[in-house]
Amino acid sequence: MDKLGPNAANSCPLTPLGFLERAATVYGDCPSVVYHGAASTWSQTRRRCLRLASALVSLGISRRDVVSVLLPNVPAMYEAHFGVPMSGAVLNSINTRLDARTVSVLLRHSGSKLVFVDPAFSPLLHEALCLLPPDHPPPLVILVEDPHEKKEQFPPVPASMAISTTYERLLEERGDPEFAWVRPESEWDPMVLNYTSGTTSAPKGVVHCHRAIFLVTLDSLVSWGVPERPTYLWTLPMFHANGWSFPWGMAVAGGTNVCLRRVDAREVYAAIAQHRVSHLCGAPVVLNMLANAPESARRPLPEGAHKVRILTAGAPPPAAVLGRTEALGFDVSHGYGLTETAGLVISCAWKGDQWNKLPASERARLKARQGVRTPGMAEVDIVDAVTGRSVPRDGATMGEIVLRGGCLTLGYYKDEAATRAAIRGTGAGEEGWFYTGDVGVMHPDGYLEIRDRSKDVIISGGENISSVEVEAVLYGHPAVDEAAVVARPDEFWGETPCAFLSLKKKGVNVTAEEVIAWSRERMAGYMVPKTVVFRDELPKTSTGKVQKFVLRNMASEMGPTRRGVSVSGGGTRSKM
Ligand SMILES: Nc1ncnc2c1ncn2[C@@H]1O[C@H](COP(=O)(O)OP(=O)(O)OP(=O)(O)O)[C@@H](O)[C@H]1O
């Protein structure tokens, strides 16, 4: 046995790019990408991706060069997930909701050689390029026109921005549909560079290799139980951690990618009905949007043997929101991941036989837990910050979630200190874990549940309060649309919970005192928000997460609460 091991036949680099060739063979005539009325087949998509890869090479792009995309979920965005790395380059998807200054910082940091831009974001890119230092070589710019939208709908492309060519012209004039794509020399070669959402600090450049993307893609299909030939609606931005790996996953499954430029409840319900969508992904804000959509925006879900399946992740989904979405007829699955894990690596694996019998509220409570490691993940643990040892499985003791597995990042680009801080030993004798910065508890049944991000935990009189737990209760209030709870300084307790709420409907009257009294009946006294502030909307990151640091600053600016005094920041409120 000792002499057996890796050999030339069994060690060819793992890469998800080969999924496309297989899809073209197996599903060649089946629809691959649908946008408005136009559909491509898998063999056409393969040829277009090869055209894209060869065109990039002809422009001088070579191995490890960074190529950026500033695109919504249009067909070119899908093609970039194969075509860009097939040229040997590293795909950098830039979040389209960032401001020009941040886009400029990312372009500079990544050293991007070329940017594909949608007309809607050409002013944003132009401004970002103008902010680059004069000695920074500007990237080439390729405009991705959208023949399905009226030109007047877009802002004019800035006249002074140098556009090299358009996407279609590039493919037509320089593309070779039978190009021998640039295979990775090693499965550890970098393939994508994604910047984190910047929820807690400045965005960090996460690099993933071909191997990691290969593993997470297959793992995600298995853990969500995706069947062959799903119809997948792109409600999750592909720029968000590469759409949790599903661009590559749809090639494995031979799925139909239904592209959507804009995500609002009306468009989503309409697309579901028109294309008979079977699967979609989205952060909990998407569930909230679907669940709270006005009657006029809704359309009946397709009838058939299977329900429309939604996979949610990215932020804690409150049980009340899960319950409401399922009551509409969707089948919701819940997962957890970070940009650093390339996709979802923990999922609330559903024990159908046992749990389907439970009442709806209990099912929603169980589903709000993040769950267990996916089959492809090696190990997950929750460790005590001081001792580094696993916390007891009591559903109460909090610790930091740590991970190990093949889809973890190679590290942060040009940031060794951050890489070393995130990937280290637990201090309890074991080496090599990724520290997520998320605080959770382990339940007796081995399912974990996130209580907070370490920076969001509220410490009141020495007690750790999970803002997520308080929010979960507030979401149960009939008038509440969205809730976020942060720490407010307190003269006696150190910190107390401060709730920021947006309300569901116009004309709903509810006072801070009523919310506080309502909370008091449903949670321990020390967890009850001492301050309630009403806002029309809560501030969100570009990936739809509530920006708690913004709220924390607001709470801090209100000044400390005083002993025995419940301060209500908003008074009576009816939503405008
Ligand atoms: N199912 C989930 N439940 C609760 N939180 C989740 C879930 N899925 C993801 N998250 C949160 O999202 C985080 C990962 O998000 P992402 O990689 O997009 O960047 P970010 O952490 O929001 O930004 P930054 O690292 O720049 O602050 C996780 O660390 C976790 O806090």
The ligand as a Gaussian input file, in Angstrom:
#p B3LYP/6-31G(d) Opt

LIG

0 1
 N      -27.427000      32.071000       7.905000
 C      -26.802000      33.061000       8.499000
 N      -27.207000      33.479000       9.703000
 C      -26.575000      34.486000      10.346000
 N      -25.550000      35.186000       9.830000
 C      -25.106000      34.808000       8.625000
 C      -25.694000      33.741000       7.899000
 N      -25.010000      33.595000       6.750000
 C      -24.049000      34.520000       6.757000
 N      -24.105000      35.277000       7.857000
 C      -23.261000      36.429000       8.228000
 O      -22.607000      36.917000       7.062000
 C      -21.197000      36.935000       7.283000
 C      -20.463000      36.740000       5.990000
 O      -20.804000      37.793000       5.123000
 P      -19.849000      38.366000       4.002000
 O      -18.755000      37.422000       3.732000
 O      -20.762000      38.762000       2.898000
 O      -19.194000      39.677000       4.499000
 P      -19.397000      40.463000       5.814000
 O      -18.865000      39.572000       6.910000
 O      -20.837000      40.864000       5.881000
 O      -18.491000      41.728000       5.639000
 P      -17.116000      42.076000       6.397000
 O      -16.369000      40.788000       6.604000
 O      -16.426000      42.970000       5.427000
 O      -17.548000      42.744000       7.656000
 C      -20.957000      35.855000       8.302000
 O      -19.754000      36.051000       8.998000
 C      -22.186000      35.993000       9.190000
 O      -22.012000      37.025000      10.157000

